[in-house]
């Protein structure tokens, strides 16, 4: 990459990760296509993006942990149940056509946005639910499936985790986004990145710029989310979710 391309990628990374840290996912909406546009093959771009997305989680975690609102036992529950599905998911993505994966994820992601739009009060205020044994078993099973998607598909699966935490466990959007960024951003994406690195190749020379942009964007987006009301985060979540799904569908249809 020449200097101009590095500067361009740096600012794209900051922008993508700021919106992702604010809305609870969707960094791949801008960052992954940018890597492909600048010349990386899909598999290499995906592995490189996954590694950089861990830095997003680090930047967001630094800011969210300062608020001391995360319950670490609950975070550990999300981590363990989801990470079980990440490794087989990362292996699975290399065996299926990219356009099929993108179309399936795109349709599901648009469905998430529509579902949230039609429930205007969902996630605006916290209302803890399903905190009994059965609730945790069902919730953990779905988180495992979301972890599989996180390992196998390219973009937006953090949005699935955010909505599930809101819908099933009754978190408001602000707290659900915090859990998603810390657990999915660092640990799920980290596991997927490690697996994809073993199975494929990474553009290591591009990572310093991406990691720096991801950390800055993650911290900035988390700060904006902390200062915002859950209703504003809900609207941002719905917008990012819809655009992410639409972009994946278009990409699948023109591939």
N, C-alpha and C positions, 0 to 999 in steps of 0.2 A: 504494500500500500504506500502511496505517496502521502505527503504531509496533509494535503487537502482532504483526502479520503479518511485519514485518521481523525482529523478535526470534525468532519461530517459525522463519522460513526460515533464519536464521543458525544456530540450534542444529541444525536438520535437516541443513544443509550440513556442519557439523562432524561430526555423527554418521555421515552417509553417507560422507564422504570419509575418516574415520578407519578405518572398516571396509574401504573400498576399498583404502586404502594398505596395510593389514595383509594383506588376502587376495589382492591382485593384480587388483582390478577390481570392478565392480558398484556404483559410486556412483549410477548412474542408477536403481537399484532403489528408492531413497528420494527422491532429489533431483528427478528428472524428473517423477514423479507429483505431487510437492508443487507444482511450478511449474504443472502443469495444474490441480490442485485449487484453487490460488489464483487461477485465472482466465485463464491464458495459453492460446491455441490451440496445438495440437500442434506445428506447424512453428516457431512463435516460441519455444515452450518448448524444443524440441530445439536450436535455434541458441544460445539463452541458456545452456542446460546445457553445450553443447560448449565455449563460451568459458570458463565457470567451471571445467570439468574440466581446462583447461590449468593453472589455478592449483593444482589438486591435484598435478599433475606437478611444478610448481615447488617446492611445499612438501616433497614427498617427495624430490625431487632434492637439495635443500639438506641433508637429513639423510643420504641414502645416499652422497653424494659425500664426506662427512666420513669414511666408513669406508674409502675408497680401494680398493674391491674390484671395481669395474666396469672391464672391459676396453673402452676407448673405440673400438678398431677393430671389435670385435664389436657394440658399441652402434650404430656408424655403419652396419654391415651391416643390422641390424634396421631402422634408420631408413629407409635408402634403399629396401630391398626392399618395405617396407610402405607407405611414403608414396606410392609410385607408384599404388597402388590406391585411395587415400583420395579423391582428387578425383572420379574417375568414380563412386565409390560414393556420395559426397554428392550428386552430380547425379541419380543413379539413384533415390534414396529419394523424390524429389519426384514420381516418375512412377508409383509403385505404391501400391495401397491400404495404409494403415497396418496393418490387422488381419492381412493376409497376411504382411507383414514381421515383425510381432511373433510370429505363430504359428510361422513358420519358425525364427526365432532362438530362441524359447522351447524348442522341441523339441530343437534342437541343443544348447542350453545345459544342459538337464536331462541329455542324453546325456553331456556332459562330466563332470558330477558323478558319474553312475553309473560311467563308465569309470574315474575316479580312485578311487572307493570300492573297485572290484574289483581295484585294484593297490595294496595297502597299503604296499609298500615303494618305490614309484615316487616319485622326487623327495625322498626323505628324506636321501639322501646324494648328493653330486655324482659323476657318472661321465661325463665328457666323451666324446661320441660324434659321429660324422658330421662330423668337422672336415676332411674332404678335399674336393676340388673337386665331386665328385658330391653329397656330403652338403650342401654349401652351396647348390648349384643347386636341389636338391629342397626344402631348408629355406627358401630365399629365395622359391621359387614359392608355397609355402603361406603364408608371411608376406605376400606380395602379396595373396593371396586374403583373408587376415584383415584386411589394410588396407582392402580393398574393403568388407568387412562393417563395419569401424570407421566408414567414411564414410557408409555407407548405412543402418545400423540403429541403434537408439536406445540400447541398454544392454548391457553385459556382454561386449563384444568384447575388452576387455583380458584377460578370463578365458581366451579362446581363445589369445591370445598367450602367456600364462603357461604354460598346459598344453603348448603346442607346444614352447616352449623346454625344458621339463622332459622331454617325451617324445622329442623328436628330437635335441636337442643335449646331453641328459644333465645339465642344471643341476638343483641342488636348488631346492625351492620358494622359499627365502629369496632366493637370487640371481636367480631367474627373475622374482619379484615386483619386485625392484629395477629390472631392465632394463625391465619392462613399464611401471612408473610413470614412469621417466625418459623413455623413448623414445615409448611410446604416449601417456602423459599429456601430455607437452609438444608433441612434434612431430607425431604422427599426429592427435591431437585438435586441435592448433593449425591444421593444414592443413584439416581438416574444418570447423572453426569458421569459418575465413576463407572457405571456399567457401560454406557455408550463409549466412554474413552477406551475401555478394554476391548470393545467389539469393533470400534471404528477408528477414525482419525480426528484430530483436533487442530485447528489453526492457532497454534500457541502464540505466534507473533502478534495476533490481533487481540489477545486477551487482556493485556495491561490496560488498553484504552477502554475496553468493554467493562472490565471490573471497576475501574475508577468511576466511569459514568453510572454503573449500576449502584455502587455504594452511595454516591452523591444523590442520585435519583431516589433510591430507597429511603434514605434519611429524610429528604425533602418531602416526599409524598406522605410518609408516616407522620411527619410534623403537621402537614396540612390536614390530614385525617383527624388527628388528635384535637385540633382546633375547630373542627367542623361538627355540625350536628349529624346524627345518623341518617336523617332524611336526605341531606345533601349527598352523603356517601352512597345511599341507596340509589339515587338518581344517577350518580357517576357510574356505579356498578352496572346499572341497567344499560346505560349508553355504551360502555366499554364491552359489555357482554354481547350486545346486539351487533356492534361493529366487528368484533372478533369473529363471531359466527358467520356474518355476511362475508367477511374477507376469506374465510376458509372455504365457504361454498363456492365463491367465485373462482378461487384458486383451483379447486377440484374440477370445476366445469371447463376451465380453459386449459387444463394440463394436457 
